[in-house]
């Protein structure tokens, strides 16, 4: 299973970024039998865009072909793209590795609410 997480840093010791469209990085974590088998990091190409960051980020993540996404919050534009791709999104905060454990334990809630457009601009 591949899980993509919005992250403040380049490894699983980093925190889950509360922003999706304007997060610094996306970590693609491959998990087999509840063990991490691979971690890849991509810089979020849409983070510095004036407009359309959520859409660009959602398209980038969609191209990574994840089975699940973990993030802090999701804006309406990104949410629409991700829903269209049929990828479930889960909400978390704190270290990425803790969020992965919580997901494996069934302790993360699926993210159903969005934040207002341009939520991440002030972070």
C-alpha positions, 0 to 999 in steps of 0.5 A: 500500500502506498500512503502519501502524507503532507509533511513539513520535512523530508522524512517520517520524523517530520510533522504532518503539515496542517496544510495540503496545497501549501505543504513543503513536501509530500512523503510517499510511504510504501507499507507491506505487512505493517512495515515501511518498505520505502519512503520517497520525498517530493517537494510540493511543486504548487506550494508557492503558486499564487493561485491554484496551489490545492489543485496543483498539489492534488494533481501531483499527489494523484500522479504519485498513485497513492492508496491513501492520503494523510494531511492536516487539512484539505481545501475545497479545490484539492478536495474536489480533485482528490474525490474525483480520483477516489482516494480516501484522505485521513486527518492527522497531526504530529510526527508522520511516523505516529500518523502512519501507526495511527492509520494502521491501528484504525485510529485516524478519522477520514477527512470529510470537512474542508477548510476555506479557500486560501487557508494555508496562505497565512502559515 
